[in-house]
Amino acid sequence: MISINLIKNDPFLNATKQLDDACQILKIDKGVRDYLAQPNKVLRIKIPVKMDNGKIRIFTGFRSQHNNDRGPYKGGIRYFDPEGGIEYMEREVMALSSWMTWKCAVVDIPLGGGKGGVYINPKKEKLSEDELERLTRRFAFMISEIIGPQKDIPAPDVYTGGREMTQIMDTFGKLHGITNQPGVITGKPISMGGSLARNVATGLGCAYCVREAAKVLKLNLKGAKVVLQGFGNAATFTGEYLEKMGAKVIAASDSKGSIINTNGIKTSKLIEYKEKKGSVVGFPGSKKVTTEDLLTTKCDILVPAALENQITANIAKNLKCKIIAEAANGPTLPEADPIIYKKKIMVIPDILANSGGVCISYLEWVQNNMGYYWSFDEVAKKMEDHITRGFKDTYARAKKYNIDMRKAAMVLAVERVVEAFNQRGLWP
Ligand code: NAD
């Protein structure tokens, strides 16, 4: 049964709306628009698993393959239980797979868009390691026909990581009689063919985007004030790299609360503090504030790096920043965009700002395929080239069509996918 939540806030419809805006600007033919809107394939599977108590439990899993005109499908596998239930999750992976298509195209990596997952929250339900491994390997077995180094290359996502990626790689390899098949999946531990710089990728990529935006806006990064919402992987490394570029973090938050100190907060000290105390709240010298205060603090760079739907129209009206770098996926509600645009705040949209992760995933896959591994600096430099070009190409579209950066990124991505589609032609 379709849940009310699905009807009210269907992520796939939101994704389609963004595509429609771009198609309108580019005057894309309706048939091509329809082709781009629907995923090529959505696999929904029943996953039977023997639990530790000897009983069988059935899980539901998905793999959505949105588009592969520019290269093999690419995208994460999440273990999650969205509020809207299983039907909602199907729509969510479809939407996320399309965003992966656009994200890869914006930074010009030769991959398409995919996404998948299993409807389970392993943290909430406290699955044992053995149960999780049986689930992961069964899931890998069931998608093994449609994934592969030249077909579809999954990656970690919510509540999955290097351990699950290794189990999927191992299962896939054994099924195909090739024990060592690292290119089938990315986000692996270094010892299994993972890439250096993966852990910092999203934050570093986001910092590169901010640097490019600052150049365009003629904003001096020396002393520029940064606010980080969601002090986790993406935010901490964005903060650290922006600090290295001369900026100063003045506020941060996590699920337990928000803090501010306009004199500056050293990111490395805040990481140490959070590791010890479990939260940023209470950091010496800081003052506790509300989420709204945090987001509307006067600063130069606001980095939403927590959850979706954080910047509402009301928050947007009170924003006092110059750049919003969307490290998180979907942190800004569509109704906030025109308000932000009017205020001349530059938004670096999620598909560009957090594309460092997929860039390094791509570079991991390249290293796996050639069997030769680069140093941290080599990987970071290659990512920098992709992201910097992605930013410049997006900004050029924003100027050309007089549109905001979110629409510009979609326009750029759609242009690139349509070009590949046209080159290929339709066969059979
Ligand atoms: P993470 O789990 O490392 O960090 C998330 C942080 O957000 C945690 O500190 C958590 O306490 C905090 N948080 C949770 N609820 C909050 C709330 N209501 N208010 C403020 N803070 C809250 O996750 P991450 O990997 O850093 O991912 C963060 C965002 O970035 C997500 O939207 C994710 O999809 C996106 N992203 C991450 C990557 C990556 O490589 N890490 C890549 C692309 C996109």
Boltz pocket constraint, residues with backbone or C-beta under 6 A from the ligand:
constraints:
  - pocket:
      binder: B
      contacts: [[A, 198], [A, 201], [A, 202], [A, 229], [A, 230], [A, 231], [A, 232], [A, 233], [A, 234], [A, 235], [A, 253], [A, 254], [A, 255], [A, 256], [A, 257], [A, 291], [A, 305], [A, 306], [A, 307], [A, 308], [A, 327], [A, 328], [A, 329], [A, 354], [A, 355], [A, 357]]
      max_distance: 6.0
